[in-house]
């Protein structure tokens, strides 16, 4: 899910050349206003996603159906013209609710094992997002856009790892590699996508709904992987404590 909107921009990122890299204008007031709208919309999408996860905890609605519904809402959003702003915002919120319901089983598991892990994972993701997005804003324009090709290669590696684990059986080492590589890749996308949004806004693309969707998918992708890592560490600590008690 986290890779979906990134694929939409992969072709445009490869078109930057050396001459454009030398242009380091400051962020204009128009772009600053656009970024405020993007991050406000992103916060609303995160709240909608939390509501979707809550719906799963109550009614167990999360699964393949909500995942397909999320993809459908995203495709519908991309096919809707920017002039239909209210409809596009509604589609973004709907996709966020479906996404929240889709990761609801993982969140429910975290609540059952250790609720503090869920809070820590969200806070850690939010801090990482704020730090890396801030770094992308403070850096020179287009400084990190060249990483897009490298990250796309990382996504390809993730797909092959997932395919290999499905065919040959998932080992613990392969699973760890997939999770940690995925975390590294999508943290990188936080930086690249932030600079890409700033650059597109400078060029006149002020579609804050689409840009908020891009950052939302990055946030969720990082959050899921951090949560899985923390849950695995928590389970391993629990096993070690049980062994000590038994000894």
Rosetta blueprint (number, residue, H / E / L):
1 X L
2 X L
3 X L
4 X H
5 X H
6 X H
7 X H
8 X H
9 X H
10 X H
11 X H
12 X H
13 X H
14 X L
15 X L
16 X L
17 X L
18 X H
19 X H
20 X H
21 X H
22 X L
23 X L
24 X L
25 X L
26 X L
27 X L
28 X L
29 X H
30 X H
31 X H
32 X H
33 X H
34 X H
35 X H
36 X H
37 X H
38 X H
39 X H
40 X H
41 X H
42 X H
43 X H
44 X H
45 X H
46 X H
47 X H
48 X H
49 X H
50 X H
51 X H
52 X H
53 X H
54 X H
55 X H
56 X H
57 X H
58 X H
59 X H
60 X L
61 X L
62 X L
63 X L
64 X H
65 X H
66 X H
67 X H
68 X H
69 X H
70 X H
71 X H
72 X H
73 X H
74 X H
75 X H
76 X H
77 X H
78 X H
79 X H
80 X L
81 X L
82 X L
83 X L
84 X L
85 X H
86 X H
87 X H
88 X H
89 X H
90 X H
91 X H
92 X H
93 X H
94 X H
95 X H
96 X H
97 X H
98 X H
99 X H
100 X H
101 X H
102 X H
103 X L
104 X H
105 X H
106 X H
107 X H
108 X H
109 X H
110 X H
111 X H
112 X H
113 X H
114 X H
115 X H
116 X H
117 X H
118 X H
119 X H
120 X H
121 X H
122 X H
123 X H
124 X H
125 X H
126 X H
127 X H
128 X H
129 X H
130 X H
131 X H
132 X H
133 X H
134 X H
135 X H
136 X H
137 X H
138 X H
139 X L
140 X L
141 X L
142 X L
143 X L
144 X L
145 X L
146 X L
147 X H
148 X H
149 X H
150 X H
151 X H
152 X H
153 X H
154 X H
155 X H
156 X H
157 X H
158 X H
159 X H
160 X H
161 X H
162 X H
163 X H
164 X H
165 X H
166 X H
167 X H
168 X H
169 X L
170 X L
171 X L
172 X H
173 X H
174 X H
175 X H
176 X H
177 X H
178 X H
179 X H
180 X H
181 X H
182 X H
183 X H
184 X H
185 X H
186 X H
187 X H
188 X H
189 X H
190 X H
191 X H
192 X H
193 X H
194 X H
195 X H
196 X H
197 X H
198 X H
199 X H
200 X H
201 X H
202 X H
203 X L
204 X L
205 X L
206 X L
207 X L
208 X H
209 X H
210 X H
211 X H
212 X H
213 X H
214 X H
215 X H
216 X H
217 X H
218 X H
219 X H
220 X H
221 X H
222 X H
223 X H
224 X H
225 X H
226 X H
227 X H
228 X H
229 X H
230 X H
231 X H
232 X H
233 X H
234 X H
235 X H
236 X H
237 X H
238 X H
239 X H
240 X H
241 X H
242 X H
243 X H
244 X H
245 X H
246 X H
247 X L
